[in-house]
Amino acid sequence: MKLLFAIVHHEDAGSLVDALLDQEHRATRLQSSGGFLKQSNATIMLAVEDEKVEAVLAIIRESCHSRSQVVNPMPPIMEPGEFFMPFPLEVEVGGATVFVVPIERFERV
């Protein structure tokens, strides 16, 4: 068995969990936040039999999409009298980061 951690954009999390449940995969959704943009993410955890890992990864690929977003960067700490003009920056957000970890023991109680 494998433990999958999928870190996904919050906009994709609901449809991902629904798609996993439609295929009878049990999943746990945790709210999280990213470090770069400090935006809301979701971490989806699920235990999967080895032969079903690729099918679950296909569901994740189908449900989680990258998109462009314009953000205003946070100004650095400045000294009095300095002037900082933030320019909007276009970045790619979304998609999924997936970790696949072997499970030594699994019990459902």
KEDOFI-401541 format. One record per atom (N, C-alpha, C, O, CB): residue number from 1; atom name; x, y, z. Coordinates in nm, 4 decimals. Glycine has a CB too. Layout:
N
 num atome       xx       yy       zz
 NUM    CA        X        Y        Z
...
//
This chain:
109
 num atome       xx       yy       zz
   1     N   0.0839  -0.1186   0.0000
   1    CA   0.0000   0.0000   0.0000
   1     C   0.0874   0.1236   0.0000
   1     O   0.2032   0.1211   0.0418
   1    CB  -0.0949   0.0005   0.1209
   2     N   0.0287   0.2317  -0.0481
   2    CA   0.0973   0.3604  -0.0526
   2     C   0.0080   0.4658   0.0131
   2     O  -0.1148   0.4574   0.0103
   2    CB   0.1324   0.4005  -0.1999
   3     N   0.0744   0.5649   0.0720
   3    CA   0.0059   0.6820   0.1253
   3     C   0.0351   0.7965   0.0303
   3     O   0.1511   0.8292   0.0052
   3    CB   0.0514   0.7153   0.2725
   4     N  -0.0707   0.8578  -0.0226
   4    CA  -0.0556   0.9707  -0.1139
   4     C  -0.0933   1.0985  -0.0416
   4     O  -0.1980   1.1072   0.0226
   4    CB  -0.1421   0.9520  -0.2409
   5     N  -0.0057   1.1979  -0.0532
   5    CA  -0.0326   1.3332  -0.0068
   5     C  -0.0388   1.4188  -0.1331
   5     O   0.0606   1.4294  -0.2050
   5    CB   0.0781   1.3852   0.0964
   6     N  -0.1520   1.4791  -0.1605
   6    CA  -0.1664   1.5670  -0.2761
   6     C  -0.1942   1.7077  -0.2253
   6     O  -0.2970   1.7321  -0.1621
   6    CB  -0.2802   1.5178  -0.3716
   7     N  -0.1030   1.8002  -0.2526
   7    CA  -0.1226   1.9401  -0.2146
   7     C  -0.1767   2.0102  -0.3378
   7     O  -0.1100   2.0180  -0.4409
   7    CB   0.0114   2.0077  -0.1625
   8     N  -0.2999   2.0616  -0.3256
   8    CA  -0.3701   2.1169  -0.4413
   8     C  -0.4240   2.2560  -0.4089
   8     O  -0.4388   2.2920  -0.2921
   8    CB  -0.4851   2.0236  -0.4851
   9     N  -0.4529   2.3332  -0.5124
   9    CA  -0.5135   2.4654  -0.4983
   9     C  -0.6532   2.4485  -0.4392
   9     O  -0.7244   2.3541  -0.4736
   9    CB  -0.5194   2.5402  -0.6358
  10     N  -0.6921   2.5387  -0.3512
  10    CA  -0.8212   2.5258  -0.2832
  10     C  -0.9383   2.5199  -0.3807
  10     O  -1.0399   2.4576  -0.3499
  10    CB  -0.8409   2.6414  -0.1876
  11     N  -0.9267   2.5832  -0.4976
  11    CA  -1.0358   2.5806  -0.5957
  11     C  -1.0535   2.4424  -0.6581
  11     O  -1.1621   2.4102  -0.7062
  11    CB  -1.0102   2.6833  -0.7053
  12     N  -0.9478   2.3600  -0.6579
  12    CA  -0.9547   2.2265  -0.7174
  12     C  -0.9882   2.1184  -0.6157
  12     O  -1.0242   2.0073  -0.6543
  12    CB  -0.8240   2.1933  -0.7846
  13     N  -0.9772   2.1481  -0.4873
  13    CA  -0.9883   2.0457  -0.3832
  13     C  -1.1256   1.9786  -0.3805
  13     O  -1.1339   1.8562  -0.3700
  13    CB  -0.9595   2.1068  -0.2478
  14     N  -1.2315   2.0555  -0.3897
  14    CA  -1.3660   1.9982  -0.3827
  14     C  -1.3932   1.9009  -0.4959
  14     O  -1.4439   1.7911  -0.4730
  14    CB  -1.4694   2.1081  -0.3846
  15     N  -1.3595   1.9410  -0.6190
  15    CA  -1.3835   1.8523  -0.7333
  15     C  -1.2933   1.7294  -0.7275
  15     O  -1.3333   1.6215  -0.7713
  15    CB  -1.3611   1.9276  -0.8651
  16     N  -1.1716   1.7441  -0.6739
  16    CA  -1.0828   1.6292  -0.6598
  16     C  -1.1395   1.5280  -0.5615
  16     O  -1.1445   1.4087  -0.5914
  16    CB  -0.9441   1.6741  -0.6145
  17     N  -1.1823   1.5740  -0.4449
  17    CA  -1.2384   1.4821  -0.3454
  17     C  -1.3641   1.4155  -0.4007
  17     O  -1.3840   1.2959  -0.3796
  17    CB  -1.2706   1.5568  -0.2135
  18     N  -1.4490   1.4900  -0.4708
  18    CA  -1.5683   1.4305  -0.5311
  18     C  -1.5315   1.3223  -0.6321
  18     O  -1.5926   1.2154  -0.6341
  18    CB  -1.6528   1.5384  -0.5988
  19     N  -1.4310   1.3503  -0.7165
  19    CA  -1.3887   1.2523  -0.8171
  19     C  -1.3301   1.1276  -0.7517
  19     O  -1.3534   1.0163  -0.7989
  19    CB  -1.2859   1.3147  -0.9123
  20     N  -1.2544   1.1450  -0.6436
  20    CA  -1.1989   1.0302  -0.5719
  20     C  -1.3109   0.9470  -0.5097
  20     O  -1.3087   0.8242  -0.5180
  20    CB  -1.1000   1.0769  -0.4631
  21     N  -1.4084   1.0128  -0.4476
  21    CA  -1.5205   0.9411  -0.3865
  21     C  -1.6056   0.8693  -0.4907
  21     O  -1.6573   0.7608  -0.4639
  21    CB  -1.6074   1.0377  -0.3068
  22     N  -1.6210   0.9285  -0.6096
  22    CA  -1.6962   0.8632  -0.7175
  22     C  -1.6326   0.7303  -0.7568
  22     O  -1.7020   0.6375  -0.7982
  22    CB  -1.7047   0.9551  -0.8401
  23     N  -1.5006   0.7215  -0.7437
  23    CA  -1.4277   0.5981  -0.7768
  23     C  -1.4032   0.5124  -0.6522
  23     O  -1.3237   0.4185  -0.6553
  23    CB  -1.2935   0.6319  -0.8442
  24     N  -1.4721   0.5457  -0.5429
  24    CA  -1.4686   0.4708  -0.4169
  24     C  -1.3314   0.4707  -0.3493
  24     O  -1.2904   0.3713  -0.2894
  24    CB  -1.5113   0.3290  -0.4416
  25     N  -1.2607   0.5848  -0.3602
  25    CA  -1.1357   0.6054  -0.2867
  25     C  -1.1673   0.6955  -0.1682
  25     O  -1.2187   0.8060  -0.1857
  25    CB  -1.0232   0.6683  -0.3784
  26     N  -1.1370   0.6490  -0.0489
  26    CA  -1.1581   0.7316   0.0703
  26     C  -1.0441   0.8319   0.0810
  26     O  -0.9276   0.7973   0.0610
  26    CB  -1.1673   0.6438   0.1994
  27     N  -1.0782   0.9559   0.1126
  27    CA  -0.9772   1.0609   0.1201
  27     C  -1.0062   1.1520   0.2387
  27     O  -1.1213   1.1690   0.2789
  27    CB  -0.9727   1.1423  -0.0111
  28     N  -0.9012   1.2096   0.2933
  28    CA  -0.9123   1.3083   0.4006
  28     C  -0.8584   1.4406   0.3483
  28     O  -0.7492   1.4462   0.2919
  28    CB  -0.8348   1.2625   0.5293
  29     N  -0.9358   1.5470   0.3674
  29    CA  -0.8967   1.6804   0.3204
  29     C  -0.8574   1.7661   0.4401
  29     O  -0.9326   1.7779   0.5369
  29    CB  -1.0123   1.7479   0.2401
  30     N  -0.7386   1.8258   0.4322
  30    CA  -0.6890   1.9168   0.5356
  30     C  -0.6636   2.0529   0.4724
  30     O  -0.6076   2.0611   0.3631
  30    CB  -0.5591   1.8614   0.6028
  31     N  -0.7038   2.1588   0.5397
  31    CA  -0.6726   2.2938   0.4915
  31     C  -0.5249   2.3224   0.5194
  31     O  -0.4731   2.2876   0.6255
  31    CB  -0.7648   2.4015   0.5601
  32     N  -0.4584   2.3855   0.4241
  32    CA  -0.3178   2.4224   0.4402
  32     C  -0.2949   2.5523   0.3650
  32     O  -0.3853   2.6027   0.2984
  32    CB  -0.2221   2.3094   0.3884
  33     N  -0.1753   2.6063   0.3753
  33    CA  -0.1442   2.7283   0.3001
  33     C  -0.0045   2.7172   0.2439
  33     O   0.0836   2.6541   0.3024
  33    CB  -0.1573   2.8545   0.3891
  34     N   0.0142   2.7806   0.1283
  34    CA   0.1422   2.7757   0.0598
  34     C   0.2394   2.8773   0.1143
  34     O   0.1992   2.9771   0.1740
  34    CB   0.1233   2.7975  -0.0870
  35     N   0.3666   2.8524   0.0942
  35    CA   0.4698   2.9407   0.1457
  35     C   0.4969   3.0601   0.0562
  35     O   0.5217   3.1694   0.1070
  35    CB   0.5957   2.8643   0.1654
  36     N   0.4929   3.0431  -0.0771
  36    CA   0.5316   3.1501  -0.1679
  36     C   0.4286   3.2616  -0.1723
  36     O   0.4625   3.3775  -0.1486
  36    CB   0.5530   3.0950  -0.3063
  37     N   0.3029   3.2287  -0.2025
  37    CA   0.1984   3.3302  -0.2117
  37     C   0.1117   3.3358  -0.0870
  37     O   0.0249   3.4224  -0.0761
  37    CB   0.1119   3.3043  -0.3321
  38     N   0.1337   3.2453   0.0065
  38    CA   0.0567   3.2381   0.1299
  38     C  -0.0933   3.2256   0.1008
  38     O  -0.1764   3.2826   0.1715
  38    CB   0.0839   3.3617   0.2164
  39     N  -0.1259   3.1509  -0.0031
  39    CA  -0.2649   3.1307  -0.0400
  39     C  -0.3151   2.9982   0.0139
  39     O  -0.2373   2.9089   0.0477
  39    CB  -0.2820   3.1364  -0.1916
  40     N  -0.4458   2.9876   0.0210
  40    CA  -0.5099   2.8679   0.0733
  40     C  -0.4917   2.7500  -0.0216
  40     O  -0.5171   2.7605  -0.1416
  40    CB  -0.6583   2.8935   0.0975
  41     N  -0.4476   2.6387   0.0339
  41    CA  -0.4351   2.5121  -0.0369
  41     C  -0.5149   2.4085   0.0396
  41     O  -0.5724   2.4370   0.1446
  41    CB  -0.2858   2.4688  -0.0520
  42     N  -0.5174   2.2895  -0.0140
  42    CA  -0.5729   2.1755   0.0577
  42     C  -0.4751   2.0605   0.0410
  42     O  -0.4166   2.0425  -0.0658
  42    CB  -0.7166   2.1374   0.0052
  43     N  -0.4578   1.9834   0.1463
  43    CA  -0.3776   1.8624   0.1399
  43     C  -0.4741   1.7453   0.1482
  43     O  -0.5481   1.7305   0.2455
  43    CB  -0.2697   1.8574   0.2546
  44     N  -0.4721   1.6621   0.0441
  44    CA  -0.5585   1.5453   0.0378
  44     C  -0.4727   1.4234   0.0687
  44     O  -0.3697   1.4015   0.0049
  44    CB  -0.6284   1.5324  -0.1023
  45     N  -0.5159   1.3432   0.1681
  45    CA  -0.4422   1.2230   0.2067
  45     C  -0.5298   1.1013   0.1772
  45     O  -0.6496   1.1014   0.2055
  45    CB  -0.4009   1.2276   0.3583
  46     N  -0.4682   0.9973   0.1199
  46    CA  -0.5412   0.8739   0.1008
  46     C  -0.4463   0.7554   0.0918
  46     O  -0.3356   0.7662   0.0391
  46    CB  -0.6274   0.8822  -0.0239
  47     N  -0.4915   0.6426   0.1438
  47    CA  -0.4178   0.5172   0.1355
  47     C  -0.4708   0.4415   0.0147
  47     O  -0.5917   0.4285  -0.0044
  47    CB  -0.4319   0.4324   0.2672
  48     N  -0.3773   0.3915  -0.0669
  48    CA  -0.4138   0.3288  -0.1936
  48     C  -0.3347   0.1998  -0.2108
  48     O  -0.2156   0.1947  -0.1798
  48    CB  -0.3884   0.4250  -0.3126
  49     N  -0.4014   0.0952  -0.2607
  49    CA  -0.3299  -0.0263  -0.2944
  49     C  -0.2340   0.0026  -0.4091
  49     O  -0.2620   0.0870  -0.4942
  49    CB  -0.4279  -0.1400  -0.3313
  50     N  -0.1212  -0.0674  -0.4113
  50    CA  -0.0158  -0.0416  -0.5098
  50     C  -0.0683  -0.0385  -0.6533
  50     O  -0.0290   0.0481  -0.7315
  50    CB   0.0922  -0.1469  -0.4980
  51     N  -0.1560  -0.1314  -0.6882
  51    CA  -0.2034  -0.1406  -0.8264
  51     C  -0.2997  -0.0280  -0.8641
  51     O  -0.3311  -0.0118  -0.9820
  51    CB  -0.2711  -0.2739  -0.8481
  52     N  -0.3470   0.0501  -0.7670
  52    CA  -0.4410   0.1590  -0.7956
  52     C  -0.3762   0.2975  -0.7907
  52     O  -0.4441   0.3981  -0.8115
  52    CB  -0.5556   0.1540  -0.6975
  53     N  -0.2463   0.3036  -0.7635
  53    CA  -0.1784   0.4333  -0.7521
  53     C  -0.1880   0.5122  -0.8820
  53     O  -0.2198   0.6311  -0.8792
  53    CB  -0.0313   0.4136  -0.7139
  54     N  -0.1613   0.4486  -0.9952
  54    CA  -0.1647   0.5202  -1.1237
  54     C  -0.3046   0.5711  -1.1554
  54     O  -0.3189   0.6796  -1.2118
  54    CB  -0.1160   0.4293  -1.2369
  55     N  -0.4078   0.4953  -1.1205
  55    CA  -0.5455   0.5403  -1.1438
  55     C  -0.5773   0.6633  -1.0594
  55     O  -0.6435   0.7556  -1.1067
  55    CB  -0.6455   0.4274  -1.1123
  56     N  -0.5303   0.6650  -0.9343
  56    CA  -0.5527   0.7815  -0.8478
  56     C  -0.4755   0.9020  -0.9002
  56     O  -0.5271   1.0137  -0.8996
  56    CB  -0.5109   0.7503  -0.7021
  57     N  -0.3530   0.8803  -0.9452
  57    CA  -0.2755   0.9908  -1.0027
  57     C  -0.3443   1.0477  -1.1264
  57     O  -0.3390   1.1685  -1.1496
  57    CB  -0.1337   0.9437  -1.0385
  58     N  -0.4085   0.9629  -1.2057
  58    CA  -0.4818   1.0102  -1.3234
  58     C  -0.6004   1.0978  -1.2815
  58     O  -0.6288   1.1986  -1.3462
  58    CB  -0.5310   0.8905  -1.4082
  59     N  -0.6693   1.0598  -1.1738
  59    CA  -0.7806   1.1413  -1.1228
  59     C  -0.7287   1.2772  -1.0765
  59     O  -0.7919   1.3800  -1.1012
  59    CB  -0.8533   1.0686  -1.0060
  60     N  -0.6138   1.2774  -1.0095
  60    CA  -0.5551   1.4039  -0.9628
  60     C  -0.5177   1.4919  -1.0820
  60     O  -0.5453   1.6118  -1.0815
  60    CB  -0.4302   1.3773  -0.8744
  61     N  -0.4551   1.4332  -1.1838
  61    CA  -0.4173   1.5105  -1.3031
  61     C  -0.5396   1.5702  -1.3724
  61     O  -0.5351   1.6832  -1.4209
  61    CB  -0.3400   1.4218  -1.4016
  62     N  -0.6484   1.4941  -1.3767
  62    CA  -0.7696   1.5398  -1.4439
  62     C  -0.8416   1.6493  -1.3645
  62     O  -0.9057   1.7365  -1.4231
  62    CB  -0.8635   1.4222  -1.4669
  63     N  -0.8312   1.6449  -1.2325
  63    CA  -0.9075   1.7372  -1.1475
  63     C  -0.8338   1.8662  -1.1119
  63     O  -0.8979   1.9658  -1.0786
  63    CB  -0.9460   1.6675  -1.0213
  64     N  -0.7013   1.8665  -1.1181
  64    CA  -0.6215   1.9810  -1.0710
  64     C  -0.5516   2.0470  -1.1882
  64     O  -0.4709   1.9846  -1.2571
  64    CB  -0.5176   1.9366  -0.9650
  65     N  -0.5830   2.1733  -1.2102
  65    CA  -0.5321   2.2451  -1.3272
  65     C  -0.4506   2.3669  -1.2864
  65     O  -0.4831   2.4356  -1.1895
  65    CB  -0.6475   2.2877  -1.4179
  66     N  -0.3450   2.3923  -1.3614
  66    CA  -0.2666   2.5140  -1.3411
  66     C  -0.3386   2.6305  -1.4064
  66     O  -0.4100   2.6141  -1.5054
  66    CB  -0.1231   2.4988  -1.3985
  67     N  -0.3188   2.7482  -1.3494
  67    CA  -0.3787   2.8690  -1.4047
  67     C  -0.2867   2.9866  -1.3752
  67     O  -0.2078   2.9823  -1.2809
  67    CB  -0.5212   2.8933  -1.3462
  68     N  -0.2971   3.0908  -1.4555
  68    CA  -0.2186   3.2118  -1.4322
  68     C  -0.2980   3.3050  -1.3418
  68     O  -0.4206   3.3126  -1.3500
  68    CB  -0.1821   3.2823  -1.5664
  69     N  -0.2257   3.3756  -1.2554
  69    CA  -0.2890   3.4698  -1.1629
  69     C  -0.1964   3.5895  -1.1468
  69     O  -0.0745   3.5743  -1.1386
  69    CB  -0.3194   3.4028  -1.0241
  70     N  -0.2545   3.7073  -1.1424
  70    CA  -0.1768   3.8289  -1.1219
  70     C  -0.1785   3.8616  -0.9726
  70     O  -0.2850   3.8699  -0.9114
  70    CB  -0.2337   3.9482  -1.2069
  71     N  -0.0607   3.8798  -0.9149
  71    CA  -0.0499   3.9111  -0.7721
  71     C   0.0350   4.0360  -0.7547
  71     O   0.1188   4.0677  -0.8392
  71    CB   0.0111   3.7919  -0.6928
  72     N   0.0128   4.1061  -0.6450
  72    CA   0.0972   4.2190  -0.6079
  72     C   0.1960   4.1692  -0.5038
  72     O   0.1547   4.1189  -0.3994
  72    CB   0.0125   4.3397  -0.5535
  73     N   0.3259   4.1820  -0.5298
  73    CA   0.4242   4.1347  -0.4317
  73     C   0.4197   4.2189  -0.3047
  73     O   0.3871   4.3376  -0.3076
  73    CB   0.5657   4.1377  -0.4917
  74     N   0.4530   4.1547  -0.1936
  74    CA   0.4586   4.2262  -0.0661
  74     C   0.5825   4.3160  -0.0658
  74     O   0.6900   4.2719  -0.1065
  74    CB   0.4615   4.1263   0.0549
  75     N   0.5695   4.4421  -0.0205
  75    CA   0.6869   4.5295  -0.0178
  75     C   0.7856   4.4838   0.0897
  75     O   0.7451   4.4355   0.1955
  75    CB   0.6447   4.6759   0.0070
  76     N   0.9151   4.4995   0.0620
  76    CA   1.0136   4.4638   0.1638
  76     C   1.0108   4.5652   0.2786
  76     O   0.9541   4.6737   0.2656
  76    CB   1.1550   4.4562   0.1020
  77     N   1.0716   4.5288   0.3888
  77    CA   1.0842   4.6240   0.5002
  77     C   1.1732   4.7381   0.4503
  77     O   1.2826   4.7156   0.3986
  77    CB   1.1450   4.5550   0.6316
  78     N   1.1244   4.8585   0.4668
  78    CA   1.1939   4.9724   0.4082
  78     C   1.2337   5.0723   0.5155
  78     O   1.1722   5.0801   0.6218
  78    CB   1.1064   5.0401   0.3030
  79     N   1.3363   5.1473   0.4857
  79    CA   1.3814   5.2557   0.5719
  79     C   1.2952   5.3784   0.5454
  79     O   1.2420   5.3921   0.4352
  79    CB   1.5319   5.2874   0.5485
  80     N   1.2796   5.4679   0.6423
  80    CA   1.2020   5.5910   0.6189
  80     C   1.2612   5.6696   0.5018
  80     O   1.3827   5.6848   0.4898
  80    CB   1.1991   5.6795   0.7469
  81     N   1.1730   5.7184   0.4173
  81    CA   1.2157   5.7983   0.3031
  81     C   1.2344   5.7178   0.1761
  81     O   1.2446   5.7761   0.0682
  81    CB   1.3427   5.8680   0.3357
  82     N   1.2391   5.5853   0.1852
  82    CA   1.2532   5.5037   0.0650
  82     C   1.1173   5.4903  -0.0022
  82     O   1.0129   5.4976   0.0626
  82    CB   1.3122   5.3637   0.0989
  83     N   1.1210   5.4707  -0.1329
  83    CA   0.9980   5.4581  -0.2088
  83     C   0.9986   5.3240  -0.2809
  83     O   1.0944   5.2913  -0.3509
  83    CB   0.9820   5.5754  -0.3091
  84     N   0.8912   5.2456  -0.2639
  84    CA   0.8810   5.1147  -0.3283
  84     C   0.7543   5.1124  -0.4121
  84     O   0.6454   5.1369  -0.3602
  84    CB   0.8806   4.9990  -0.2232
  85     N   0.7671   5.0834  -0.5407
  85    CA   0.6516   5.0757  -0.6303
  85     C   0.6322   4.9296  -0.6696
  85     O   0.7036   4.8776  -0.7552
  85    CB   0.6711   5.1667  -0.7574
  86     N   0.5337   4.8630  -0.6054
  86    CA   0.5111   4.7229  -0.6419
  86     C   0.4452   4.7116  -0.7786
  86     O   0.3491   4.7826  -0.8083
  86    CB   0.4246   4.6535  -0.5364
  87     N   0.4969   4.6231  -0.8604
  87    CA   0.4387   4.5972  -0.9911
  87     C   0.3689   4.4629  -0.9869
  87     O   0.4240   4.3667  -0.9337
  87    CB   0.5463   4.6004  -1.1026
  88     N   0.2489   4.4542  -1.0418
  88    CA   0.1807   4.3247  -1.0451
  88     C   0.2676   4.2213  -1.1172
  88     O   0.3390   4.2526  -1.2125
  88    CB   0.0427   4.3374  -1.1147
  89     N   0.2594   4.1001  -1.0696
  89    CA   0.3419   3.9914  -1.1202
  89     C   0.2498   3.8762  -1.1580
  89     O   0.1642   3.8369  -1.0788
  89    CB   0.4487   3.9467  -1.0148
  90     N   0.2665   3.8221  -1.2773
  90    CA   0.1852   3.7083  -1.3196
  90     C   0.2576   3.5805  -1.2823
  90     O   0.3730   3.5612  -1.3207
  90    CB   0.1561   3.7129  -1.4724
  91     N   0.1906   3.4918  -1.2070
  91    CA   0.2490   3.3655  -1.1644
  91     C   0.1531   3.2526  -1.1985
  91     O   0.0334   3.2744  -1.2174
  91    CB   0.2810   3.3671  -1.0126
  92     N   0.2071   3.1323  -1.2060
  92    CA   0.1255   3.0146  -1.2303
  92     C   0.0909   2.9512  -1.0969
  92     O   0.1795   2.9239  -1.0159
  92    CB   0.1983   2.9138  -1.3226
  93     N  -0.0378   2.9275  -1.0735
  93    CA  -0.0848   2.8637  -0.9503
  93     C  -0.1667   2.7412  -0.9880
  93     O  -0.2028   2.7230  -1.1042
  93    CB  -0.1693   2.9628  -0.8631
  94     N  -0.1951   2.6590  -0.8910
  94    CA  -0.2775   2.5416  -0.9140
  94     C  -0.1940   2.4197  -0.9454
  94     O  -0.0755   2.4134  -0.9128
  94    CB  -0.3745   2.5670  -1.0257
  95     N  -0.2566   2.3240  -1.0085
  95    CA  -0.1908   2.1968  -1.0316
  95     C  -0.1889   2.1174  -0.9020
  95     O  -0.2715   2.1401  -0.8136
  95    CB  -0.0477   2.2175  -1.0857
  96     N  -0.0969   2.0265  -0.8907
  96    CA  -0.0872   1.9442  -0.7705
  96     C   0.0571   1.9018  -0.7488
  96     O   0.1324   1.8800  -0.8438
  96    CB  -0.1790   1.8207  -0.7807
  97     N   0.0935   1.8907  -0.6232
  97    CA   0.2203   1.8308  -0.5836
  97     C   0.1837   1.7062  -0.5054
  97     O   0.1137   1.7139  -0.4045
  97    CB   0.3108   1.9303  -0.4986
  98     N   0.2316   1.5895  -0.5525
  98    CA   0.1903   1.4627  -0.4933
  98     C   0.3129   1.3884  -0.4401
  98     O   0.4136   1.3733  -0.5092
  98    CB   0.1143   1.3758  -0.5968
  99     N   0.3016   1.3428  -0.3166
  99    CA   0.4034   1.2588  -0.2547
  99     C   0.3443   1.1190  -0.2402
  99     O   0.2330   1.1035  -0.1900
  99    CB   0.4499   1.3166  -0.1154
 100     N   0.4179   1.0179  -0.2836
 100    CA   0.3748   0.8794  -0.2713
 100     C   0.4727   0.8105  -0.1770
 100     O   0.5921   0.8014  -0.2054
 100    CB   0.3685   0.8072  -0.4117
 101     N   0.4202   0.7620  -0.0636
 101    CA   0.5031   0.7083   0.0437
 101     C   0.4591   0.5647   0.0736
 101     O   0.3394   0.5380   0.0838
 101    CB   0.4935   0.7973   0.1717
 102     N   0.5539   0.4727   0.0877
 102    CA   0.5131   0.3356   0.1224
 102     C   0.4556   0.3293   0.2636
 102     O   0.5003   0.4003   0.3538
 102    CB   0.6325   0.2391   0.1101
 103     N   0.3555   0.2426   0.2808
 103    CA   0.2936   0.2213   0.4112
 103     C   0.3426   0.0870   0.4649
 103     O   0.3297  -0.0160   0.3987
 103    CB   0.1364   0.2251   0.4018
 104     N   0.3976   0.0895   0.5829
 104    CA   0.4435  -0.0343   0.6447
 104     C   0.3265  -0.1138   0.7013
 104     O   0.3247  -0.2368   0.6955
 104    CB   0.5449  -0.0044   0.7549
 105     N   0.2294  -0.0421   0.7558
 105    CA   0.1135  -0.1098   0.8175
 105     C  -0.0083  -0.0202   0.7991
 105     O   0.0009   0.1021   0.8088
 105    CB   0.1384  -0.1405   0.9710
 106     N  -0.1229  -0.0830   0.7724
 106    CA  -0.2475  -0.0088   0.7516
 106     C  -0.3594  -0.0833   0.8230
 106     O  -0.3754  -0.2041   0.8054
 106    CB  -0.2797   0.0083   0.5987
 107     N  -0.4357  -0.0121   0.9027
 107    CA  -0.5507  -0.0703   0.9718
 107     C  -0.6681   0.0255   0.9631
 107     O  -0.6514   0.1468   0.9763
 107    CB  -0.5169  -0.1019   1.1198
 108     N  -0.7845  -0.0280   0.9411
 108    CA  -0.9068   0.0517   0.9454
 108     C  -0.9863  -0.0007   1.0647
 108     O  -1.0296  -0.1159   1.0641
 108    CB  -0.9901   0.0422   0.8090
 109     N  -1.0059   0.0824   1.1667
 109    CA  -1.0745   0.0375   1.2885
 109     C  -1.2058   0.1107   1.3058
 109     O  -1.2777   0.0863   1.4028
 109    CB  -0.9861   0.0588   1.4118
//
